[in-house]
Amino acid sequence: MPQPTTATTPAAATPKALAGLLVADFSRVLAGPLAAATLADLGADVIKVERPVTGDDTRSWGPPFAADGTAAYFDAANRSKRGLALDLADPGDAAAARELARRADVLIENFRPGALARYGLDPATTTAAHPGLVHCSITGFGSGAGAHLPGYDFVVQAVGGLMSITGEPGGPPLKAGVALVDVLTAKDATTAVLAALRHRDRTGQGQHVEVNLLSSLLGSLVNQTSGQLATGRDPGPMGNRHPSIAPYETLACRDGEPLAVAVGNDRQFRALAHALGAPGLADDERFARNQDRVRHRTELVKELEERLAADTPAAWTERLTAASVPCGPVNTVGEALRLAGRLGLEPVVPVGADRIPQVRSPLRLSATPVAAPCAPPALDEHGEPLRAWLSGPPEAPLPPLK
């Protein structure tokens, strides 16, 4: 595990892109919380609203847990937020929630469509009470015929086609190794919220933003959905191989260790052939063009692996990289973090003693740098000052985040 690094962004006084923006985060689990955390990275003030006692489901999703008992899963998507526990079934807490919605610039929630109407927190009610509000609803399958279906990443990976193209040919369908659909939906939600805020800048009007897991996944299948629409044929699993490019897969080196090789054009293939000591491969009519290599993939892989067997993935990575051939070893997560550290990307940010460090935001802005993260809140950690603030005049400043 790499050691946490000190942030190198400009001083805390540097303006943040979303400074002064208030986000009410009523979401839980991953897609909504991650979208809200991204807005916090960009400088927004985010208040995370959770149910009392149990809080967000992911508070108990472990192991692993931090030294203070916090689940690593929860920490991954809840940095830099204020914590407020409200029981929406309690009239006083529901009134506080509605007041928060009236003061917020953005409200993010992932309740089933219609579930918030009983509390006056549904999109129609919140935007009527506050026309400038951007109300972002995240669902599993939209607000129409699929409104009653619960949205869990694993199920959407299955019904949305991702599992059908993941794994080895002839093997069982497999999910991605992370809740990828939730992550993709979080990015879609963030993009949509920022677009809605830009519209509000011009017109003063907020709007209802909707994203759903199934649509985010289908949009993210890109060439696979496009190929199905073009041919009417369903793609299937190809392991680490690419349906349209070769060699673009893992290849066995000495002792069968894998090397990821991503040759995207004929020039790169010629460089690969020279680096392997077999320049004639680039002139072989079976391999001269990408479409030929895809057609003769089995013979191509045999030729390449015979030569790669002479050395290790590490040695080939150095040699092929020097020849401008995209490649690399198959790293563990820890090795990937250490690689990012060696490349000067400072991937890990400390957030306090006994707390799990945060992965640094991938966003880089030259004039309005991303805010250094704060530790995710304990359940209702900021409840007392926030409730006092919500019961006071709307112009009162938000209690500082400590």
Secondary structure as GFF3:
##gff-version 3
##sequence-region A 1 402
A	DSSP	beta_strand	22	25	.	.	.	ID=ss1
A	DSSP	alpha_helix	31	41	.	.	.	ID=ss2
A	DSSP	beta_strand	45	50	.	.	.	ID=ss3
A	DSSP	three_ten_helix	57	60	.	.	.	ID=ss4
A	DSSP	alpha_helix	72	75	.	.	.	ID=ss5
A	DSSP	beta_strand	81	85	.	.	.	ID=ss6
A	DSSP	alpha_helix	91	103	.	.	.	ID=ss7
A	DSSP	beta_strand	106	109	.	.	.	ID=ss8
A	DSSP	three_ten_helix	117	119	.	.	.	ID=ss9
A	DSSP	alpha_helix	123	129	.	.	.	ID=ss10
A	DSSP	beta_strand	134	139	.	.	.	ID=ss11
A	DSSP	alpha_helix	153	159	.	.	.	ID=ss12
A	DSSP	three_ten_helix	163	165	.	.	.	ID=ss13
A	DSSP	alpha_helix	180	203	.	.	.	ID=ss14
A	DSSP	beta_strand	207	212	.	.	.	ID=ss15
A	DSSP	alpha_helix	213	220	.	.	.	ID=ss16
A	DSSP	alpha_helix	223	231	.	.	.	ID=ss17
A	DSSP	beta_strand	248	252	.	.	.	ID=ss18
A	DSSP	three_ten_helix	254	256	.	.	.	ID=ss19
A	DSSP	beta_strand	258	262	.	.	.	ID=ss20
A	DSSP	alpha_helix	266	275	.	.	.	ID=ss21
A	DSSP	three_ten_helix	279	282	.	.	.	ID=ss22
A	DSSP	alpha_helix	290	295	.	.	.	ID=ss23
A	DSSP	alpha_helix	297	308	.	.	.	ID=ss24
A	DSSP	alpha_helix	313	322	.	.	.	ID=ss25
A	DSSP	beta_strand	327	329	.	.	.	ID=ss26
A	DSSP	alpha_helix	333	342	.	.	.	ID=ss27
A	DSSP	beta_strand	348	349	.	.	.	ID=ss28
A	DSSP	beta_strand	358	359	.	.	.	ID=ss29
A	DSSP	alpha_helix	383	390	.	.	.	ID=ss30
###
